[in-house]
């Protein structure tokens, strides 16, 4: 059995994605909980960043680590677009350029259940997550968030 370090595995996955292959990656963290949980398998597929939409889940690379977060905002600038991503369970955003984006997550497998994120119902779910986040931020600014979160 050959044992590879994470840096090598990341490089191999990146090469496969850049060649146009869909790649299965096991989620390691909890930043996308509850939608993607630790040990879920996600399917990443190369995409050009200019066709991404808010709500899409993307794979990007930070140093030698893959990160999977939801795209929450895109600013189009003359010099290129700026992408804001956030894990569903996180409180902070990551800001990146299109060159950092490797792929779009197009599917998720948990146990023996596979879902395609390209189905309309999951695209609607993604929009719901963004709206819920905006509403909670607004309520928090009014200092009402703890009351509302308790009733969810």
N, C-alpha and C positions, 0 to 999 in steps of 0.2 A: 504494500500500500504506500502510495506517495502522499506525503503531507506537505501542503502548501501554506505559506503565510498569507495573511489577509491582503497585503500589498500586491502579491502576485495574483491572487484570485481577483482582486479588483481590476488589475490591469488586463487579465484574460477576459473578464466580463465586458470591460470597456471596448476591447478589440472586437469581440463578437458583435456587440451592439453597433459599432461603427461600420461593420461589414454588412449591416442590415438584418441581422438575426434577432429574433425575439429571445430574450434570456430570462430564465427563472432565477429569482434571488430570494433567499430566505430573510425575512425581516428580523432584525436583531434588537431593536429598541422599542420604546413605547410612545414615541412622539406622535404617532398617527392613531393611537388608541382612541376610540374603540373600533374604528373602521379597519385598520390594519394592526394586528397584534403581533407580539413577539412570536416567532416561528411560523407565521403565515408565509406562504410563498406568493410572491408577486411576479407578474410577467411584464417585463420592460421592453419597449419597442422604440427604435430610433424615430425621431420626429423632428421636423424643423421648428424651432421655437416660435416663429412668426404665426403659426396656425394654432398655437395653444390658446385655451380660453380659461378665464378664471373658474376655479372649481376643479380643473384637471389636477391629477396627482402626477408629479414628475420625479425623475431621478436626476440628481445632480451630484457633482463631485466636489468635495471640499478637502483640500490637501489630498490624502490617499484614501479617503473614506467616502462611500456612497451615502447619500442622504435622500430619503423619500419624504416629500412634503407636498402639501396642497398649494396650488398657485392661487394667491388671493388678490393680486393686483398686477397690472402691466402698465408701465408708463412708456409711451412711445416718444422717443427723442430723436433729433436729427442725426445724432451719432450712433443710434441704436436703441433698442428697447431695454428697459430696466424691469426686472421681474422680482416681485415680492412673494415669498413663500412662507408657509407656516405649518408646522405640525398641528393636527387637530387638537392635541393635548397640550400644546405649547402656548406660552404667553407672548413670545417674541417672534419677530419676522427675520427671515434671512433675505438679503438683497443680493441679486446676482445679475450678470449679463447673460445673453443668450449662449455665449461660448461655454458657459459652465453647465448648461443643460444637456444631459446625455440622452434622455429618453422620456417617454410618457408611460405611465403605468396603465396597462390596458386590461389587466385581469388580476384577480386575487383568489387564492385557494386556501381554504381553511379546512383541515381534516379532509374529508372527501367531497367537499362542496366547492365548486368553481363558479365565480361570477365574472361576467364580462363587463368591464367599466364602460364599454362603448354602447351598452344598452341604455335606452332613454331613461328608464327608471333610476339608474345610478347617476346619470347626469343631473336629473332633478334633485336627487339626494344631495349631490355636491353643492348645488345652488342653495338648498335648504341649510346646509352647514354654514355657508357664508352669510346668509341672512340671519340665522340664529346668532352667529358671532357678532354681527353688526348691532343687532337688537340688544344683546347683553352688554356690549360696550356702551351703547347709548344709556341704558338703564343704570349702568355703573356710574356714568357721569352724573346721573341724577341721584345717585346713592340709593337706588332701588334694587339693584341687582341681587343682593342676598335674599330679598323677599321673593323675587321671581324665580331664582334658581331653585329655591327650596320647594317650589310648587311644580317643577318640571317632572 
